[in-house]
């Protein structure tokens, strides 16, 4: 009679062969995909649910809160026991350093900035050059 060690070894190898045939790879393989994380501000304010938002005291946690029959994600603070106030907190930071001192997100303000084409910029410069200094002096 075979020992239990030999018996269990034989069973595990035969099980592996039958589960994963040699001509076919395993169904589930670990895939490492690089995901580009984007800031997610609310209007122009810093959002504590943004993937780039960090709490300096590690007190931030995300809770699921039922509101009017829907489950919403809510950022909570372990220090105060209430909702996180986001960019207004003294411990709030951003991974890409886009949190401004007034609690606004620099990336959101960057998106809002009006970008002029070369032609529009040339027209504005031309209008400015057409002014005469004597028009502004008395």
C-alpha positions in Angstrom: 0.0 0.0 0.0 1.2 3.5 -0.8 2.0 6.1 1.8 -0.4 9.0 2.1 2.4 11.4 1.0 2.8 9.6 -2.4 -0.9 9.3 -2.8 -1.7 13.0 -2.2 1.2 14.0 -4.6 -0.1 11.8 -7.4 -3.7 13.1 -6.9 -2.7 16.7 -7.1 -0.7 16.4 -10.3 -3.4 14.4 -12.0 -6.0 16.9 -10.9 -3.9 19.8 -12.3 -3.5 18.1 -15.7 -7.2 17.4 -16.0 -8.2 21.0 -15.0 -5.7 22.8 -17.2 -5.1 21.0 -20.5 -1.6 21.6 -22.0 -3.0 23.0 -25.3 -5.0 25.7 -23.6 -3.8 28.3 -21.1 -5.7 28.9 -17.8 -8.9 30.9 -18.1 -8.1 33.6 -15.6 -4.7 35.1 -15.7 -3.6 38.1 -13.8 -3.4 41.1 -16.1 -1.6 44.2 -15.1 -3.0 47.1 -16.9 -1.9 50.7 -16.5 -4.8 53.0 -15.8 -4.4 56.7 -16.1 -6.0 58.4 -13.1 -7.8 61.7 -13.8 -8.7 64.3 -11.2 -12.5 64.3 -10.4 -13.3 67.7 -8.9 -16.8 68.9 -8.1 -17.2 72.1 -10.1 -13.8 73.7 -9.3 -13.5 72.4 -5.7 -11.5 69.5 -4.5 -13.5 66.3 -4.1 -12.5 63.8 -1.3 -13.8 60.9 -3.5 -11.2 61.8 -6.2 -8.6 59.0 -6.6 -5.8 61.6 -6.2 -7.1 62.9 -2.9 -5.1 62.0 0.2 -5.6 62.5 3.9 -2.4 63.4 5.8 -3.7 61.6 9.0 -5.0 58.5 7.1 -8.4 59.3 8.5 -10.3 59.2 5.3 -12.6 56.2 4.5 -15.3 55.7 1.9 -18.7 54.6 3.3 -21.8 53.5 1.4 -24.8 55.6 2.6 -28.4 54.9 1.7 -30.1 58.2 0.6 -33.7 58.1 -0.7 -33.4 54.4 -1.7 -30.1 54.8 -3.4 -26.7 53.8 -2.2 -24.2 56.6 -2.5 -20.5 56.7 -1.8 -19.6 59.2 1.0 -16.2 60.3 2.2 -16.0 60.1 6.0 -13.4 61.2 8.5 -12.3 59.0 11.4 -11.0 62.0 13.4 -14.3 63.9 13.5 -16.7 61.0 12.8 -18.6 63.0 10.2 -18.4 63.7 6.5 -15.0 64.8 5.1 -14.8 68.5 4.2 -12.3 67.8 1.4 -9.9 70.5 0.4 -10.8 72.8 3.4 -9.2 70.3 5.9 -5.7 71.1 7.1 -4.6 67.5 6.4 -5.9 67.4 2.8 -3.3 66.8 0.1 -3.2 65.8 -3.5 -1.0 63.2 -5.1 -0.2 65.4 -8.1 0.0 68.6 -5.9 -3.0 70.3 -7.7 -4.8 71.3 -4.4 -4.7 75.0 -4.1 -4.8 76.7 -0.6 -8.4 77.8 -1.0 -9.5 74.2 -1.6 -9.8 74.5 -5.3 -8.4 72.0 -7.8 -5.8 73.4 -10.2 -6.6 70.9 -12.8 -10.3 71.9 -12.9 -9.3 75.6 -13.2 -6.9 74.6 -16.0 -9.7 73.0 -18.0 -11.9 76.1 -17.6 -9.2 78.5 -18.8 -10.0 79.9 -22.2 -7.5 78.8 -24.9 -7.1 81.2 -27.8 -6.1 80.1 -31.2 -3.3 81.9 -32.9 -5.6 83.9 -35.1 -7.7 85.1 -32.2 -4.6 86.0 -30.3 -3.2 87.9 -33.3 -6.5 89.9 -33.6 -6.4 90.9 -30.0 -2.8 92.0 -30.2 -3.6 94.0 -33.3 -6.6 95.7 -31.6 -4.3 96.6 -28.7 -1.7 98.1 -31.0 -4.2 100.3 -32.8 -4.8 102.3 -29.6 -3.0 105.6 -29.4 -1.6 106.7 -26.1 -3.1 110.2 -26.6 -6.6 108.5 -26.2 -5.8 107.6 -22.6 -4.1 110.9 -21.5 -6.0 114.1 -20.8 
